[in-house]
Amino acid sequence: MNSSNTALLVIDVINSCAHEKCEIPDWNIYFSKIRQMIPKLKKFIDEYRQKVGGLVIFIKCAPWRKEFLTENINELYTDPKVTYYSKDTSGFREEFYLVIPQKNDLVIIKNHIDAFTNPELDKKLKEQGIRYLVVTGIFTDGCVLATINGGFSRGYNFIIIKDLVETSDNETRQKLSTLLKEYTFPNLYGKTLTSEEFLQSWK
């Protein structure tokens, strides 16, 4: 690993996954644990830029409405128990929450759970000779997991920053997030470190 073949992924740190206005009490969807994590993530991004340098990529969702999503998501959403379309058309839900991409960063927009379903991500990584992806973001058990899976199957190596991936407050999802960070990620996908361990290990 070096600064020229490594990139930082910041996945879905946007209002729809973090802002209290986007919580859904009827579904027990709250984001307090995510909001507690984001200031630490912001600090890590700054420290990463200073210590590692190289490419930083911010992933965000297209508007989560039927006309923007893939056929298989829309087919899944024919089941009202899992339908998760957004009714907001203002663009607020897709805005970044507290994090701000800089001029030379990449912003990749996805219309699926896995960011690699946007071919632009793989294309840009290959153009810049990226082999290692440092992963942070939201949700551990959703878009983070799917993106790691999608990237690993394409041959990328992963470092998952376990204190900077988070999910909703739901107890079941918190348990699943813990299992992913403690078992699945390190055994199947890549090194799983704390942000402090990663920065201390960087030469």
N, C-alpha and C positions, 0 to 999 in steps of 0.2 A: 504494500500500500504506500502511495505517496500522493502529494497534492494534485498531481496531474491525472491520476487514474481513479480518484475517489470523489464522490459527490454526496452531499447531504440532501436527503428527501424530507420535506416538511409536508405531511399529508393532512389535508382537510382541516386546517386551523381556520375555520370560517364560522360565521355567525350561526349557521344552521346546526352546527355541531358543538357550539360553545355558549352562545349568548342566552341569557336567561329568558329573553323574549321568544326564543325558539323552543323552549322546553314544552313538553306535552304532559301535563299532570294526569290527564285521563288514561294515558298509557304508562304512567310512572316513569317518564323520561325526564331526568334532571341532569344537569351538567356541572354540579358544584366541584366535583373532583377534577374535571377537565379544567375549569377556571383556576383551580389551585395550582395546576401543573404549568399553565401557560407562561407565567412570569419567569419560571425557571427555564423553560424552553427558549424564551426570548434571550435570556442571558447566555444560554448555551450557543445559540446561533451567532451571537456577537463573538464569543470566545472561539468558536469554530472558525469564523472568518479570520481572526487574528492568528490562531495557532496553526491551522491546517491550510486555509486558503482554498482555492479551487472553486468548483461549481456548487451552487446552492439552487435547489429546485423546489418550488412551491407547487403543490398539487391542490386543485380546487375543483368543486363540482360544477357542472352545467346546471341550469335551473332544473330542479328535480320534478319535472312535469312530463306528462305523457309524450308530448311532441319532441322532447329532447332525448328521451331514454331509448334503450335498445329493445328489440322485440321480446327478448326473453324476460327482461324485467317487467315489461308491460303485461306479459302473459302471467307471470308470478302474481302481479298485483290484481288479477281478476279475482283472487281470494281476498275478500274484505278484511280478513284477520291480519293480513300482512301488508295491506295497501298503505303506501307511505308517500303519496304525491304531495307536493307543496302547492298551496293555493296562493302564495305570495308572488306577485309579478313586479315588485319594486326593484329587485336586485339585491335587497338587503341581506337575504339569506346567503348569497354567494360571496359577499364581501369578506375579506380577511378579518379575523378577530385578533386585534392587538399586534400581530406580526405584520411587518411591512417589507415586501420584497425590494431589493435594491436594483439599480440600473442594469447590472450585468447578470442578475439572477434569471433563471427560466421560470415561467409560469405555465403549467400544463393543465388544461381543462379536460375533465373526464366526464363521460355520461354513463359510467358503470362503476361497480364497486372496486375493481382492479384498475389502477392507473395505467397499466400496460395495455389495456384495451384501446387506449389512444396511441396509435403507432408512432406519433411524434416523439413520445418519451424514449422509446427504444432507439429511434433514429438519432436523436440528439446525443444520447449516451454513447452510441457507437461512433458518431462523428468526432466526439471529444476523447475517445479512448478510455471511457470509464468502465472499470471492472468491479469496483467496490462501492456499495451503497450503504450509507449510514442513515438509519431510519428513525424518524420521530413522527408524532402526530396522533390523529384521532380516526377511527375507533380501533383499539387493539384487536378486537374480535370481529371487525368488519373490514373497512377499507385498508387498514394497515396489514392485516393478515392476508387479504386477497392480493394486495400489491406485492408483498413479499413472495407469495406463492407464484404469482405471475412472472416476477422478475427472476426468481430462482430457476424456474423452468426454462428461461431464456439464457441461463448461464451466468448470471450475475452473482457475486458474493455479497453477503449481508453482514452488517453489524447493527444489531438492534439495541437502541438506547432505552433500557427497560424502565427508567424513571421518567422518560419523556414520551411514552406512548400511554394513552389512557382511554377509558371508555365511560359510558354513562354511570350514574350512581346505582343503577339497578343491581341488587345483590347477586343475582345469577350471573349477570355480565361481568361483575367485578371478580367473581370466582373464576370464571372462564378466562378473563384477562390475566389473572395470576397464574393459572395453569399454562397458558400460552407462553408467558415470560419465563416461567421456571422450568418448563418441560419441553413444549413443542418447539419453540424458537431455537433454543440451544442444541436440541437433538436432531432437528430436521433442516434448519435453514441458515444458521450462522451464529457467530459469537454474540452473546447477549451480555452487555456491560451497562453499568451505571454511567451517567454523563461524566462524573468525576473520574472513574476508571478509564474511560475512553480518552479524556484530555490528558491524563497523566501518562498514558501509554504512548501518546503520539510523540514521535521523535522529530 
